[in-house]
Amino acid sequence: MSQVKTLSYGESIEKAGDTLSRFPLIPIRGTPLMSLIAENFDSIWAFRPDPTDLLIATYPKAGTTWTQEIVDLLYHNGDAEMCKRAPTPTRSPFLEIFSPKPIPSGLDLLETMDPPRMIKTHLPIQLVPPGFWENKCKVIYVARNAKDNLVSYYHFDRMNKTQPEPGPWEGYIPKFMRGELAWGSWYGHVKGYWEEREKRNILYIFYEDMKENPRREVERIMRYLNLSLPDEAISRIVELTTFKSMKENPMANYSCIPNVIFDHSVSPFMRKGEVGDWQNSFTAEQSQLFDEDYEKQMKGANIPFRTLI
Ligand code: A3P
């Protein structure tokens, strides 16, 4: 793995100061994206990955950071110190992110790194730059059940001051159901990657499976990456990527992003990390309406989501 030239996120964000705001969403081919991403979409689409680059794709709040940490540790044989060399977004750049200058974009960061790189994206499959498919890059897709994903996104939109105001909880649920949040429809997102997983050699994994049996899922990722680590290294990775370990790890808990963007006092980035937390937010009536609509939107999809484990 290449070494990353350390760019201080914190300093650049502090400098960007007043230019930061809750950016409006602009649709790109029907998918609402933060305006700076939409305005720069042509350069994102033109990105040419190396065939050795790995793409970690998710709908926001499905377990991206967790998977990035697992993969980085796998690439480094479970070496905890090596994986504390920089915060997550520097070790594993966010492909499409564009912020006001001087904050580096995902593409800026990628230019400073040699392949193989671990690249994060929230883009739905139809907006993933075609170079990833042409170069047959490996892709890990992490999916999380809709209800927990929605609750996590709601709290994230409260604390992330660059995303549109979430408004009250009861109004947020229909926005999710209509696909009006940043990066669009959860339903279309999970189905898009699911339908293409075999043809495009995508490893499709579930947040709930990772919670239920983290070792099994770490090993699954390891095999997909054609790696073979000794048992004790795998055990170490499982331990280093528990919710508790990552919450305490300043290089994995997003404390690198200053309060002007991520206000952890509103809701911490590493919030609860549970399956079934949706039960603390949905009323019985909200749950029923959601489920009825879910049946329609997911008809025929047959993706084995679990809302409880
Ligand atoms: P909650 O808000 O439900 O706590 P992403 O990285 O895609 O933004 O996802 C963030 C969600 O994953 C948050 O969910 C966060 O707490 C959870 N998460 C992050 N690391 C985790 C871990 N090691 N184990 C379980 N959940 C984790």
Boltz pocket constraint, residues with backbone or C-beta under 6 A from the ligand:
constraints:
  - pocket:
      binder: B
      contacts: [[A, 58], [A, 59], [A, 60], [A, 61], [A, 62], [A, 63], [A, 64], [A, 65], [A, 66], [A, 148], [A, 151], [A, 152], [A, 153], [A, 155], [A, 241], [A, 242], [A, 243], [A, 244], [A, 246], [A, 268], [A, 269], [A, 270], [A, 271], [A, 272], [A, 273], [A, 274], [A, 277]]
      max_distance: 6.0
